[in-house]
Amino acid sequence: MVPQKIERIIVYIDGFNLYFGMLDANLDDCKWLNIKSLVGSLLKPGQEVKDIKYFTSRVTNNPDKQKRQATYIEALEAVGIHVVYGRYQAHNVECF
């Protein structure tokens, strides 16, 4: 019997687009989305998740939102999701 080759998958998630996309779609009940479970449900036979990377930046303008975001990020990290921080740019910069 020939062993089946396992395809290893890395998942990249833009946290801001995910969050605000759910808000725009009125999916308020999905704010605590279990990303690891969702990813697992999308795998095809013979695939395994090697890593999940969640890209975001810290909320800085609202203490209540900061606390909620920190709690969610802690939950993501607790299940092995790697959080990668960027820097939020509040204003558009036009390049010539």
C-alpha positions in Angstrom: 0.0 0.0 0.0 1.3 3.5 -1.0 1.1 6.0 1.9 -1.0 9.0 1.1 0.9 12.2 0.8 -0.3 14.8 3.3 -0.7 18.4 2.1 0.3 20.9 4.8 -1.6 24.1 4.8 -0.8 27.5 6.3 -3.7 29.9 6.7 -3.3 33.7 6.7 -6.1 35.8 8.1 -6.5 39.6 7.8 -8.1 40.2 11.2 -9.4 43.7 10.4 -11.1 42.6 7.1 -12.6 39.5 8.9 -14.0 41.6 11.8 -15.4 44.5 9.8 -16.7 42.1 7.1 -18.7 40.3 9.7 -20.0 43.7 11.0 -21.0 44.8 7.5 -22.8 41.5 7.0 -24.7 41.9 10.3 -23.0 38.8 11.7 -22.6 40.1 15.2 -23.0 36.6 16.6 -19.8 35.6 14.8 -17.5 38.1 16.6 -16.2 35.2 18.7 -15.7 33.0 15.7 -13.7 29.9 16.4 -11.2 30.3 13.6 -9.4 27.0 14.2 -12.6 25.1 14.0 -13.7 26.9 10.8 -10.3 26.2 9.2 -10.6 22.5 10.2 -14.1 22.3 8.6 -12.7 23.6 5.3 -9.9 21.0 4.9 -10.0 18.4 2.2 -9.1 14.8 2.8 -5.3 14.5 2.9 -4.8 18.1 4.2 -3.6 19.2 7.6 -3.1 22.7 9.0 0.5 23.5 9.7 -0.1 27.0 11.0 -2.7 29.7 11.3 -1.5 33.3 11.2 -3.8 36.1 12.3 -2.7 39.6 11.2 -4.0 42.6 13.1 -3.0 45.8 14.9 -3.9 46.8 18.4 -6.9 49.0 19.0 -5.7 52.2 20.7 -8.5 54.7 20.8 -11.1 53.0 23.0 -10.3 51.2 26.4 -13.4 49.0 26.1 -12.5 47.9 22.6 -8.9 47.4 23.7 -10.0 45.0 26.4 -12.3 43.0 24.2 -9.6 42.7 21.5 -7.0 41.7 24.0 -9.3 39.0 25.3 -10.0 37.7 21.8 -6.3 37.7 20.9 -5.6 35.7 24.1 -8.2 33.2 23.1 -6.7 32.8 19.6 -3.2 32.3 21.1 -4.5 29.8 23.6 -5.6 27.5 20.7 -2.2 27.9 18.9 -3.0 30.6 16.4 -0.1 32.9 15.8 -0.9 36.6 16.0 1.2 39.0 13.9 0.9 42.7 14.7 1.1 45.5 12.2 0.6 49.2 12.6 -2.8 50.8 12.0 -2.7 53.9 9.8 -5.7 56.1 10.6 -5.2 58.3 7.5 -4.7 57.6 3.9 -1.3 58.7 2.5 -1.2 59.6 -1.1 2.0 58.7 -3.0 2.9 60.5 -6.2 
